[in-house]
Amino acid sequence: MSTVPAILVLEDGRVFHGQSYGATGETIAEIVFSTGMTGYQETLTDPSYAGQIVAMTAPHIGNTGVNDEDFESRRFWVDGYVVRDPARVFSSWRSDRSLDDELKHQGVVGISGVDTRALTRHLRERGSMRGAIASGPDSFSAADIDQLLARITAAPRMEGSDFLADVTTTEAYVVPAVGEKRFTVAAIDLGIKGMTPRRMAERGIEVHVLPATTSYAQIQDIAPDGVFMSNGPGDPATADHPIALVQAVLADRIPYFGICLGNQVFGRALGRGTYKLVYGHRGINQPVQDLTTGKVEVTAHNHGFAVDAPVEGMFDTPFGDARVTHVCLNDQVVEGLALLDRPAFSVQYHPEAAAGPHDAAYLFDRFIDLMSEPRTMTGVNA
């Protein structure tokens, strides 16, 4: 294990001491916590974490190493990584190398030996904030910490951030349907995870994954049966082009399904605002109720922003009445939306959910229902 000292400094002045984990150096970003007990490789490769230092609440990280099959995208996206007790030895028949080695290879600056319970309680009480990890010197003086704090307070906040150019694909590509092709879907990549088009392909959908800058004319050239908009990082208030795309899709009554950032973009396309949560929802154990069925599902989340919409009753939009379809049972945050007379809905969480849970996989079937009967909301408001 590393003996190189490291520190984690928060913008409100709190300091945590530990040891370097992964690459040495310095990183500054918003610091958030994830409550997942497993799936750390999927977390690290989720593009929605761009611009964030992620603290893991599970105490032991790295137990199963890293393999080349479970990457959700082309690389690690976190700006920094905080753990309590990194595994001294990794053990899995699927592992190829240690997490520490992969963090170094990917250039992710991390820290271990941190009291992550205390850190999580601090962030829950005071909210997600900017922070920094620094490692490398033999020790850190008070002057070093003051200088690091000055760099933190000069760093940009998550509000107003836009990472779409960094995370989106540069070229369109196709994920073919498994078995008989039933539908064609245009998937707008705002930071898509690899499991998402795979889940659609398993249902007979040919998925055309398109850059975030794709024009509506380019979508029309594909003649899709439906349009999907993925998860992604940053402030939805900056996503002007995706919002305009969704409005064009809704105007033409093409079936629409959005997740995560795609849900926030959908909300803004309907004329609703979005706001930053105090500390967000991140992890694979978040309880959500489907208000259309009453069913409660355990879901995977990664969002620091939410749609501002009334949980009860309907609300007006430029495309007719809409309603909230899903809510988080921890805090009543909006987790899903649907139009009542156009084939469009979205959720704030991950129905593809690698590495689980799989309670929300039915949402891909709802999307198929919309494409089967494109002028109804069959399966959404049943």
Secondary structure, DSSP 8 states (H G I E B T S, - for coil): ----EEEEEETTS-EEEEEEEEB-SEEEEEEEEE--SS-HHHHHT-GGGTTEEEEE-SSEE-TT-B-SS--SSSS---SEEE-SEE-SS---TT--B-HHHHHHHHT-EEEES--HHHHHHHHHHH--EEEEEEE-SS---HHHHHHHHHHHHHS--STT---HHHHS-SS-EEE--SSS--EEEEEE-SS--THHHHHHHTTTEEEEEE-TT--HHHHHHH--SEEEE----S-GGG-HHHHHHHHHHHHTT--EEEETHHHHHHHHHTT-EEEEEEEEEEEEEEEEEETTT--EEEEEEEEEEEEE--SSSEE--TTS-EEEEEEETTT--EEEEEESSSSEEEESSBSS-TTS--TTTHHHHHHHHHHHSTTS-TTT--
